[in-house]
Amino acid sequence: MKDKIYFKNFNAIRAIAAIAVLISHIEADKSSFGLIPFTFLNLVPIGTIAVTLFFVLSGFLITYLLLSEHILYKKINLKHFYLRRILRIWPLYFVVFFVGCCIFYSEISLKAILFSLFFLPNIPFANHELPSLIDPIWSIGIEEQFYIFFPLIFLFKRVKTTLIIIATLIIISFAIRFYIIAYDITILREYFYLARFDCMLIGAIGAFISFNYKKKNPIIISLLKVIYSKLIQFFVYLLIFIYLFICLKYQIPIVHQFFAILFVIMLINLGTNNKSIINLENKFLNRIGVVSYGIYLTHGFTNMIVLKYMQVGNIFIDSLLVIVLSIIFSILLANISYYYFEIFFINLKEKLRNTTENSKVNKTK
């Protein structure tokens, strides 16, 4: 892994997903500030669908990185894996969390604080105990919980064993979901609805397909010929559009696992197919994608300010204006966060990665 792994279009996907979450929360809060939400489509659910896209993308990237390390060095350095995750995720997570607690100190319970401190914010979120200003941290908690156990699967010497375990976990997860719904186990339904580990595992399967293509695996090559075909690409994008439209228009239940399967095919094409029918690679979206973590975690603050103070008095103009201004202010705040705070920890993470790789290279000489 001498060269940093980069997938084209992925930063653009991050940018679009982060802005979709922002718009979702704006729409959800409009009525509280005397504004009329968008009426033709209910845009609130695009936030949870965008989070599913983040989950799939996260599962894809983490798996690809672990596979690269496993193949190159014949093992995974768990200590350094967890340190890299801590350096990238924890600093901004805790800043947003503590600022939110200070603002809503009278509204947040001690239980919610303790759960969030130990990366279990999805539990108070499911119980509606997290202030809306900081509720995006629930999905960060889910990802951190996933990261605890997922790298352990790569301790097996054979990559094929890892793939079998991931596929088995997906089947088990689907079975648990079916059981909870069939027997209406209310106490578990909300937790498992949020804990989309299966969506991240579906992303992991996509990484295996993409990674093994480079290894000239004949089965994977045949599979990717199908996935790369223009007909399949068109069909997948059409399904995403139709299902998304139906979910927003008629508010039917969202099957996130179905979206995850469509998303992983989309990511494989966008990231690895030179003949992808869609290309999102451009400087503007790339720049937003780089700071998308900041947009995702901090947009609640800019949303609140814009909704409260940036109305001009025309209810229809304001309805559009608050979305535009919030996107602009969120991008500005995220850039400040990234280049004046997060970058310090990102550089530490990169230094750790380079040190690890150099030490492993020296050992193999």
N, C-alpha and C positions, 0 to 999 in steps of 0.2 A: 504493500500500500504506500509506495513512495509518492505517488501522486494522489492528491485529495480527490475522493470520489465525488463526481458531479453529474447530476441528471438534468438535462435541459428541460425547461418548462416547469420544473417542480417549484421554483421560487414563485412563478406566476400563479401556480395552483394555490400555494400558501397565501399569496396576496388576495386572491379572489375569495378563498374560504374565510379569511380573517374579516374582510369587508362584509361578507354575507352574514357573519355572526353579529357584526356591529349593526347592520341594517335591521336584523331580526330584533335586537334589543331596543333599538330606536322605535320600531313599530309597536313593540310590546308596551313601551312606556308613554307613547304619544297621548293616549286618552287621559292619563294622570295629569298631563300639563295642558289640557284643553284642546288638543289637536285631534284631527280625524285620521285614523289609520288608513292605509291604502285599502280601498274597498274591493277592487276587482279580484285581487288575490290576497290571501292571508299570508303575509311575508314572514310572520313569526316563526313558522317551522323551518325556514331555510337555515336558521342558526343551528339547530340540532342535526340537520342533514350535513351542514358544513363541518360540524365537529366529527361526524362519522368519516368524512373525507380526511380530516386531520388524523384520525385514528389509523385509517388504512395506510396513509402516507407514512406515518410514524413506524408502523409495523414493517412496511416495505424497507425503509431506509435502515432501521436498526438491524434487521435481519441481513441485509446486504453487507453492512459493515462487519457484522459478526462472522458471516460466511467468508468474507475476504480475509479476516484475521485468522480464522480457523484453517483455511486452505493454505495460507502463506506460512503460518508459524506452527501449525499442527496443534494449537491450543488457544484458549481464550484467557486473557488476563482479566479476571473478574474485578480485581481491585481497581485497575485503571479504567475499566468500563464504568463502574459506579462513580468513580471520581469525575470522569468526563461528564456524566449525566448531572451530577451535583453542581458542577461549575456552570453548566449551561442553564439548568432549570431553577435551582434553588434561589439564587440572589434576587431576581425580579419577583419571583413567587412570594418571597417573604416580605419584600418591600411593599408590594401591592396589598398583601394580607394585613400587615401592621398599619398601613395608612388607612385602609378600610375599617379596621377595628377602632382606630382613633376617631374617625368620623362618626361611626355608628356604635360607639362604646356603650351606649345605653340600650341598644337593640340586640346586640349579639350575645348569645349565652356563653357561659363558661364551657359547656359541653361542645358547642360549635367551635370555639377557639382551640380546645384541646384536640379535637378530631382533625382540624385543619393543620395544626402544628405538626401532626404526625402523618400528614398526607392522606387523610381520610375525609376530605371535605365533601365528597359525594354523599356521605351519610347525612350531615346536617342539611346539605342541599336538597336531598330527597325529602327531608322533613320540613322544608321551607324555613330553615333557620339561618340561612346565610343571607346577608344584605345583598340586594341585587347589584350593588356597585362592584362587588368582588366575586359574584357567583361563578364567573368563568373558571375560577380555580378548581371547580369540581372535576373538570376533565383532566387537569394536570395531575390531580390526585390519582385518577384512574390510570393514567400513563405510568406514574411512578410505581403504583402497585404492580402493574404489568412488568415493569423493568426489574422488579425484585426477583421474580421467578424465571422470566423468559431466558436470560443468558445461561442459566443452569442447564438448559436443554442442550446447549452446544458443548457441554463437557464430554459428551460421548465422542469417541474417536471417529466413528463413521457418520458422515453428513446424512447419509440415507436414513440412519436411525433417528436423527433429529427431525427430518421431514416426516417420518411416520408418526412421531410423537405429536408434531404440530397438527397433522391431519386428524389424529385421534382426538386431540383436545377440541378441535372445531366440532367434531361429531358429538362429543360429550356436552359441549356448550349448547349446541342446538337441542339436544335431548333435554337438558335442564330447562331451557326456555320453554319448550313444548310442555313439559311436566308442570311448570309453574302456571302457565296459561290454562292448561286443561283442568287443573285442580284449583285454580283461582287462589293461589297462595299470595295473598295481598302483601304480607310483610316482606316477601322477597321480590315481588314483581318490580317495584320501582328501582331497587338496587341493581337487579340484573338488566333492567332496561338501560340504566346508565353505564353499567360495567360492560362495555362492548369489547371485551377481550377477544371475542371471536372475530370482530371486524379487524383488529390488529393482526390476528393470526391469518386472516384471509390476505392481508397485505404481505405477511411473511411468505405465504405461498407464492405470491407474485414475485417476490425477491428471489426465491429459489428458481423459478422459471427463467427470470432474466439472467441470473448468475450462471446457471448451468448451460444457457445458450452459448456463453463465451467458452465453455468447456467442450463445445461441439457434441453435446449429448444428442444422439439421433432422435430420441423420443421428444425431447424438448424442442429441437429444431422443427419437427413436424407440427408440434403444438403451436409454436410461435408463427409458423406460416399461416395457420388459421387465424390466430389472434391479430396478426399484422395485416390480414387481408382488408381491403378497403370496404368490402361488404360488411364484415364483422364490425369494423370501426363505426361505420355509418349506423348499423343496427344498434350498437351499444349506446352511442350518443343520442339516437332517437328514443331509445328506451328510457335513458336518464331524463331527457326533456319531458317525455310524456308522463312518466311516473311522478316527476317533480311537479309538473303542472297539475296533475290530479290531486296530489297531496295538498298543494297550496289552494286550489280552487274548491275542492270538496271536503277537505280536512279529514280524509280517510286515515286509518292507522298507518304509520310509517314503519315499514319493514327495513330496518337499517342494514340487516345482513344482505338483503337483495341489493341495496344501494352499494354495499361494500364490494360485492362481486363485480358489479358494473364499474365501480371506481377503480378496482385493481386492474381490470382490462384496459381502462382508460389510461392509468398511470404507466402501464407497461408500454403502451403505444407512444404516449407523450414523452416518456423518458428514454426509450431505447430504440424506437422505430424511426429510421431515417426517412421513411415515406409516410409518416403520420399525416392524416388529412387535416389535422388542426395543429397550428404552431402558435404558441403563446409567448415564445421567447422574445422579450424586448426589454430595453433598459429600464423603462418606467415600472413595469410589473416586477421585474427582478429586484429593483431597489425597494419596492414595497414588501416583496417577499422576504428579503433579508431581515426586515424589522417587524415581520408579521407576528412574532411571539409577543413583542411589546404592544402591538395593536390589539391583539387578542386579550391580553391581561389588563390593559389600562384604558380600553375604550369606554368602560363604564364611567370613568371620571369625566371624559370629554363629552359623552352623551348627556350626562346630568347638567353640565354647565351650559351646553348648547340649548337643551330643552328648556332650561330655566331662564336664560338671559338673552338668547339670540332670536327672539320672535319679533317680527315687524308689525304684527297686527292683522295681517291677512291670513286667515286660517288655511287657505289652499297654498299660498306661497310658502307659508311657514312649514307646512307639511313636507314640502320638498327641500326647503332651505336647511332644515335641521339635519337632514341626511347628508347633504353636501358639506355643510360646515363641520359636522362631526367627523366625517371621513378625513377632511383636510386637517383638522386639529389633532385627530388621533394619529395620523401619519407623522405630523410634526412632533408630537409627544413621544411617539415610538422611536423616532430618529434621535431625539435627545437622550432617551433612555439607552438606546443601543450604543451610540458613539461616546457617551460620557459616563456610562455605568456598566452596561453589560459587556462591552468590548474588553474591559480589563480581565474579566473572568473567562471570556472566550479565548483571549490570548494565552491565558494560563492553561486552558484546555488543549489548545494547539501545541503549546510547549510540551505538555505532558505526552501528547500523542507522538510528537517527533522524538522525544527522549525514549519512549517505549520502543518505537520502531528501530531507532539506532542501536539500542541495547540488544534487541533481538537479532538484528542483522549481524552485529559483532559476534554474537554467540554462535551463529551458524557458519561463521568463517573458519 
